[in-house]
Amino acid sequence: MAHMTTTTRVYRIDVDYFSGGDLFESDTISFHIKDGADIWTAAYLAAEGSTYFDLRIPDLSYSFSFVPSFPDEPDPASPAGGLKPVCRDCGCDMLACDASARWDVQRQVWAISGVYDCTFCDLCNAESDDLARWVPAGDLTPFDRFTAALADALSSPELAFDSMFHLFCVDHALTHTVEDARAEWIEAAARRSCANGADRLAGGGGDHA
């Protein structure tokens, strides 16, 4: 019986760590990755595994670049469209951070003066200082896939842009299968239709003896 072999490669990244925008340390990190795995996610995890990635550091941030294995080897292709944070627990990108604002007298507006480490997920209610994981901005989250699959199951792709449908998916994405959510949506739509019909009859009741 033939055995499948898995190839792994070693990558290196140069990472700069910042506090409030000021560089405080640099590090070169090596990590292994199997063929077919997401190299960018592995690089972010490697950068955040460094001893310099300490959430107690004020306004912590970092940036990195790949170190080519050979002088003429290009960097892995950067994810198109930038990056976005997703929840470490459920993969949703509906995250919020605590922040402070101070009144800007010259601009006459409240201006953000600081963003804190604590991050909250609107979908699964997880909360942590290290909740966010960074992925390419174009990546579909599990919530995106659930919403699209449910709209497709209802033969109504336009529902993906409906605010009521979005709230429905927020309430059902983590607890229901697409088929169960489809049945509940149809049932709820039928109840709304009956209620609207009753309201119309009640409104026109004065025309009948």
SEFITI-272443 format. One record per residue (C-alpha): x, y, z; residue in one letter. Coordinates in steps of 0.25 Angstrom, whole numbers, plus 5000, padded with zeros to 4 digits. Last residue first. Example, Ala and Ser with C-alpha at 12.3 -4.5 7.8 and 13.67 -1.06 7.14 Angstrom:
// SEFITI-272443
505549965029S/504949825031A/
// end
This chain:
// SEFITI-272443
471451855034A/472751865026H/473551995023D/474052015037G/474851885037G/475851935027G/476951955037G/476651825044A/476751745031L/478051815028R/478651775041D/478151635040A/478851625027G/480151685033N/480051575044A/479851465034C/481051505026S/481951525038R/481551385043R/481851325029A/483251395029A/483551335043A/483151195038E/484051215025I/485151265034W/485051155044E/485051045033A/486351115026R/487051115040A/486850965041D/487350935027E/488551035029V/488850965042T/488651035055H/489351085067T/490551165063L/489951235051A/488551245057H/488451385065D/489451455055V/488751395043C/487351455048F/488051595050L/488651585035H/487251545030F/486651665037M/487751755031S/487551705017D/488751695008F/488951545008A/487451535005L/487751564991E/488251424989P/486751374990S/486651234986S/486351205001L/487551105001A/488351204994D/488051315005A/488451205015L/489751165008A/490151315007A/489851345022T/490551215026F/491751245018R/491851385023D/491751345037F/492851235035P/493751355030T/494051375015L/495451425013D/495551555005G/496251635016A/497351535017P/497451485032V/497851545045W/497451465058R/496751545069A/496351495083L/497651525089D/497251625100D/495951545102S/494451545100E/493551435094A/492151475091N/491951375080C/491451465069L/491751615074D/493251575078C/493951665088F/495351705088T/496151765100C/497451815096D/497051965097Y/497052065086V/497452215090G/497152355087S/495952345078I/495452485075A/494152545079W/493852665070V/494052815070Q/495252805061R/496052905069Q/495452865082V/495752715081D/494952655092W/495552525096R/495152375093A/495552245099S/495452105093A/494951965095D/495051875083C/493951825074A/493951695066L/492951655055M/493951575047D/493451435051C/494451315052G/493751255064C/494751245075D/495951335070R/495051435065C/495451505052V/496351625050P/496451675035K/497651695026L/497951765013G/497251755000G/498051644993A/498851555002P/500351575000S/500951474990A/502051394997P/503351474997D/504151454985P/505351354984E/506651424977D/507451424990P/507051284994F/506251255006S/505551385005P/505351455018V/503851485019F/503451625024S/502751665038F/501951765045S/501551785059Y/500651855069S/500551875084L/499752005088D/500351985103P/501151865105I/500351765115R/499951685102L/501351635101D/501751595087F/503251615090Y/503351475095T/502951425081S/501751345079G/501051455073E/502051465061A/501951315059A/500351315059L/500451435049Y/501351355040A/500551225041A/499251305037T/500051365025W/500551225021I/499251165020D/499451015019A/499550945005G/500950895007D/501250875022K/501850995030I/503051005039H/503451135046F/504651225047S/504651355055I/505551475053T/505351585064D/505251735065S/504951815078E/504451945083F/503952015070L/503052135073D/501652135068G/500952135082G/501852015085S/502451945073F/502951805070Y/503751785057D/503751645051V/504751585041D/504151455036I/504751315033R/504051205026Y/504351055027V/503650955018R/502850835020T/502550725010T/501550615014T/501750475008T/500550395004M/500850245007H/500650144996A/500050005000M/
// end
